[in-house]
Amino acid sequence: MSLPSTLTTPPPDVLHTLVSFPAPHVVLVTLNRPTQLNCIPQPQHFALERLWDWYDAEPSLRCAVLAGAGRAFCAGADLKEWDTINNSSTPSSSPSPSPSPSGKAHAKPPPRFPRSGFGGLSNRPGLKPVIAAVHGACFGGGMEMAVNCDLVVAAAPSAQFALPEVTIGVIALAGALPRLARCVGRQRAAEMALSGRRYSAGEMREWGLVNEVVEVKKGGSSSSGGGGVGGDGNGNGDGNGNGAEEALEAALGWARKIAGNSPDAVIVSREGLKLGWESVGPELGTDILLKGWYHRIDKGENMVEGVKSFVERRKPVWKDSKL
């Protein structure tokens, strides 16, 4: 892998994951376990958390895209691994932990996910934006990651979204449930979480969970719905019919657009959006933003450059964010 010279440190190694740099200031993270539909095993969650932390800490990186190799974005947790863990653990119905030979209770099993959730992403607050490029199955934990992404681009008709946990006796516990209710309302969130049914990319766009739907026609040609910036809508596809390439190119179009803006302004604008996400009232949220994050960029080099370039009618030259 060729690394951009602007990086201060290389990305950490992550199991079943490819890291590349398809455009200036943009990192592409591709889940690469296609035979298992990119289901994520336990160690990969923690490694991905370290990768997202690295992304936030790299000054030259401004936007990330998450995609999946093969036929799916991500079909959720590795249930075979989960079954193995269950079979080797004390049943939860036991009244108390079984004592060890020393008389002490066995230690609790390690957490399934890091604090930042499934894939290190589903419960991540983060500093910089992440865009999901979805094709094929986006189920369970895959759906939980998508719900917490800043933008979602989906290929139609292949992309399918679902929280099927209730159909196998578990729950979506990595951050999606409260976020889903805030995004789409209680009744729609209940429909998805309690029924386990699947939804198309078009339905998810109507609900507000998908920003752009890339319609992939037979033979690989595509057209975009949702005001996309990924291409002209008439490009040739990859010919496999699942829309992976088309969704990725559209997502990269958004990433290039975001990376072309002031990195300071993107970070602080995202913080303002997070205040609303966290149910902070608009007056208090605005006050927090003005006295906190905005104060840190006011009259800073990127703000000065942005205003100056507008007055001089030229393209701004941004500096890497120091936030």
PEHUZI-V937451 format. One record per backbone hydrogen bond with DSSP energy under -0.5 kcal/mol. CO is the residue of the C=O (numbers start at 1). NH is the residue of the N-H. E is the energy in kcal/mol with one decimal. If there is no record, write none. Layout:
CO/NH/E
CO/NH/E
//
This chain:
1/3/-0.5
4/7/-1.5
14/17/-1.3
16/32/-3.2
18/30/-2.9
20/28/-3.0
23/26/-2.1
25/62/-3.0
25/63/-1.6
26/23/-0.6
27/29/-0.5
27/65/-2.3
28/20/-2.3
28/30/-0.6
29/31/-0.6
29/67/-2.5
30/18/-2.7
31/69/-2.7
33/36/-1.2
33/38/-2.7
34/37/-1.8
36/39/-1.7
37/75/-1.9
39/41/-0.6
40/78/-1.2
41/44/-0.9
41/45/-0.9
42/45/-0.9
42/46/-0.9
43/47/-1.7
44/48/-2.6
45/49/-1.8
46/50/-1.6
47/51/-1.7
48/52/-2.6
49/53/-2.2
50/54/-2.1
51/55/-2.4
52/56/-2.2
53/57/-1.6
54/58/-1.1
55/58/-0.7
57/59/-0.7
58/61/-1.3
59/321/-0.6
62/129/-0.5
63/27/-1.9
64/131/-2.6
65/29/-3.2
66/133/-2.9
67/31/-2.8
69/72/-0.8
74/139/-1.6
76/40/-2.1
77/79/-1.2
78/82/-2.2
79/83/-2.7
80/84/-1.9
81/85/-2.5
82/86/-2.6
83/87/-2.3
84/88/-1.3
85/89/-0.6
86/89/-0.9
91/94/-1.7
98/106/-1.4
100/103/-2.5
104/100/-3.6
114/117/-2.1
116/123/-3.0
116/124/-0.5
117/114/-0.6
117/120/-2.3
118/121/-2.0
118/122/-1.9
121/124/-1.5
129/64/-1.6
130/150/-2.3
130/151/-1.1
131/66/-3.1
132/134/-0.7
132/153/-3.0
134/155/-2.4
135/73/-1.1
136/160/-2.5
137/73/-1.1
137/74/-2.2
138/162/-1.7
139/142/-2.5
140/144/-2.2
141/145/-2.2
142/146/-2.1
143/147/-2.5
144/148/-1.0
145/148/-0.5
146/149/-1.3
151/132/-2.5
152/211/-2.4
152/212/-1.5
153/134/-3.3
154/214/-2.9
155/159/-2.6
156/216/-3.5
159/201/-0.7
160/138/-2.3
161/199/-2.4
162/140/-1.4
163/166/-0.5
164/167/-1.6
165/168/-1.9
165/170/-2.1
166/169/-0.7
171/173/-1.3
172/177/-0.5
175/179/-1.0
176/180/-3.5
177/181/-1.9
178/182/-1.5
179/183/-2.2
180/184/-2.7
181/185/-1.5
185/189/-2.3
186/190/-2.7
187/191/-2.3
188/192/-2.2
189/193/-2.8
190/194/-2.7
191/195/-1.3
192/196/-1.4
197/163/-0.5
199/161/-2.8
200/204/-2.1
201/205/-1.9
202/206/-2.2
203/207/-1.7
204/208/-0.5
204/209/-2.6
204/210/-1.1
205/208/-0.9
212/154/-2.6
212/214/-0.5
213/215/-0.7
213/225/-3.1
214/156/-2.8
214/216/-0.6
215/217/-0.6
215/223/-2.2
217/220/-2.4
221/217/-3.5
223/215/-3.2
225/213/-2.7
235/222/-1.2
243/247/-2.9
244/248/-2.2
245/249/-2.5
246/250/-2.1
247/251/-2.4
248/252/-2.8
249/253/-1.7
250/254/-1.8
251/255/-2.3
252/256/-2.8
253/257/-1.9
254/258/-2.6
255/259/-3.0
256/260/-1.2
258/261/-1.7
262/266/-2.4
263/267/-2.0
264/268/-2.5
265/269/-2.5
266/270/-2.3
267/271/-1.8
268/272/-1.9
269/273/-1.9
270/274/-2.2
271/275/-1.6
272/276/-1.2
273/277/-2.1
274/278/-2.1
275/280/-2.3
276/279/-1.6
281/285/-3.2
282/286/-2.2
283/287/-2.0
284/288/-2.7
285/289/-2.4
286/290/-2.6
287/291/-2.4
288/292/-1.6
289/294/-2.9
292/296/-0.9
293/296/-0.9
293/297/-0.8
294/297/-1.1
294/298/-1.9
297/300/-2.7
300/304/-2.7
301/305/-2.1
302/306/-2.3
303/307/-2.1
304/308/-2.3
305/309/-2.7
306/310/-1.7
307/311/-2.2
308/312/-2.3
309/314/-2.4
310/313/-0.9
316/318/-0.6
//
